[in-house]
Amino acid sequence: MSLSRTSGPRRPIPTRVAVFIDGQNLYFRCKDHFSSPWIDPLKLGQALVAEDQAQYGPGSHVLECVRYYTGIHEKDRNAVQYEKTTARLAAFEADGVGVVSLPLRYDPAGRPREKGIDVRLAIDMIRYGRDGLFDVAIVVTEDSDIDEAVQDLYALRNAGKWLAVENALPYSGKSGVRNPRWLPSVKRKRRITTAMFAMIEDSRHF
């Protein structure tokens, strides 16, 4: 007698979507593809969920949260950029976006570098996934270090929980601009197209 193969867990309806954004990575990729660097994080999350609702039905997906991760200059080293970034992040938070900012580190030549942002993003993705706070994580980054966190989240699905991870990146198709570097373990790739960017560009001045 053969045993019937058991099916895996079903996708919850509505599917709760959490968006995790590497702010610096998104900034530079938007600058390359759209010649304008700023995206409104909340509008990005809403646009991605709207695409799913258009494909699967109005009640199929809901936006659970949007989280934005970035480095920030030290005030005594670059007061102008510190004030601008602080104002922008405050506006994001007022929209309901969860913001994580860490001080930039400076090399001996005084050049700023982000440190720890990818770690914080990865930790939060795994923690939120284990706590059952989302069904789909959409991660907006090309940082390959995040791929280990993606694999950990897929392992939770193998333990009997329905869980998915998607990767969203700018893509314009412009000549001379390199294609997105997708995270290797992510199965669904989401393009932030020129048409989408026109709807979600953050044109606020800070």
TAJO-V159500 format. One record per residue. N is the residue number from 1. RES is the residue in one letter. SS is DSSP state (H for helix, E for strand, L for the rest). OMEGA is omega as a letter, one per 30 degrees, with the letter a starting at -180 (* if undefined). Layout:
# TAJO-V159500
n-><N,N>
res-><RES,RES>
ss-><SS,SS>
omega-><OMEGA,OMEGA>
This chain:
# TAJO-V159500
n-><1,2,3,4,5,6,7,8,9,10,11,12,13,14,15,16,17,18,19,20,21,22,23,24,25,26,27,28,29,30,31,32,33,34,35,36,37,38,39,40,41,42,43,44,45,46,47,48,49,50,51,52,53,54,55,56,57,58,59,60,61,62,63,64,65,66,67,68,69,70,71,72,73,74,75,76,77,78,79,80,81,82,83,84,85,86,87,88,89,90,91,92,93,94,95,96,97,98,99,100,101,102,103,104,105,106,107,108,109,110,111,112,113,114,115,116,117,118,119,120,121,122,123,124,125,126,127,128,129,130,131,132,133,134,135,136,137,138,139,140,141,142,143,144,145,146,147,148,149,150,151,152,153,154,155,156,157,158,159,160,161,162,163,164,165,166,167,168,169,170,171,172,173,174,175,176,177,178,179,180,181,182,183,184,185,186,187,188,189,190,191,192,193,194,195,196,197,198,199,200,201,202,203,204,205,206>
res-><M,S,L,S,R,T,S,G,P,R,R,P,I,P,T,R,V,A,V,F,I,D,G,Q,N,L,Y,F,R,C,K,D,H,F,S,S,P,W,I,D,P,L,K,L,G,Q,A,L,V,A,E,D,Q,A,Q,Y,G,P,G,S,H,V,L,E,C,V,R,Y,Y,T,G,I,H,E,K,D,R,N,A,V,Q,Y,E,K,T,T,A,R,L,A,A,F,E,A,D,G,V,G,V,V,S,L,P,L,R,Y,D,P,A,G,R,P,R,E,K,G,I,D,V,R,L,A,I,D,M,I,R,Y,G,R,D,G,L,F,D,V,A,I,V,V,T,E,D,S,D,I,D,E,A,V,Q,D,L,Y,A,L,R,N,A,G,K,W,L,A,V,E,N,A,L,P,Y,S,G,K,S,G,V,R,N,P,R,W,L,P,S,V,K,R,K,R,R,I,T,T,A,M,F,A,M,I,E,D,S,R,H,F>
ss-><L,L,L,L,L,L,L,L,L,L,L,L,L,L,E,E,E,E,E,E,E,E,H,H,H,H,H,H,H,H,H,H,H,H,L,L,L,L,E,L,H,H,H,H,H,H,H,H,H,H,H,H,H,H,H,H,L,L,L,L,E,E,E,E,E,E,E,E,E,E,E,E,L,L,L,L,L,L,H,H,H,H,H,H,H,H,H,H,H,H,H,H,H,H,L,L,L,E,E,E,E,E,E,L,E,E,L,L,L,L,L,E,E,L,L,L,H,H,H,H,H,H,H,H,H,H,H,H,H,H,L,L,L,L,L,E,E,E,E,E,L,L,L,H,H,H,H,H,H,H,H,H,H,H,H,H,H,H,L,L,L,L,L,E,E,E,E,E,E,E,L,L,L,L,L,L,L,L,L,L,L,L,L,L,L,L,L,E,E,E,E,E,L,H,H,H,H,H,H,H,E,L,L,L,L,L>
omega-><l,l,l,l,l,l,l,a,a,l,l,l,f,l,a,a,l,a,a,a,l,a,a,l,l,a,a,l,l,l,l,a,a,a,l,a,a,l,l,a,a,l,l,l,l,a,l,l,l,l,l,l,l,a,a,l,a,a,a,a,l,l,a,l,l,l,a,a,a,l,a,l,l,a,a,l,a,a,a,a,l,a,l,a,l,l,a,a,l,l,l,a,l,l,a,l,l,a,l,l,l,l,l,l,a,l,a,l,l,l,a,l,l,l,l,a,a,l,l,l,a,l,a,l,a,a,l,l,l,l,l,a,l,l,l,l,l,a,a,l,l,a,a,l,a,a,l,l,l,l,l,l,l,l,l,l,l,l,l,l,l,a,l,l,l,a,l,a,l,l,a,a,a,l,l,l,a,l,l,l,a,l,a,a,a,a,a,l,a,a,l,a,l,l,l,a,a,a,a,l,l,a,l,l,a,*>
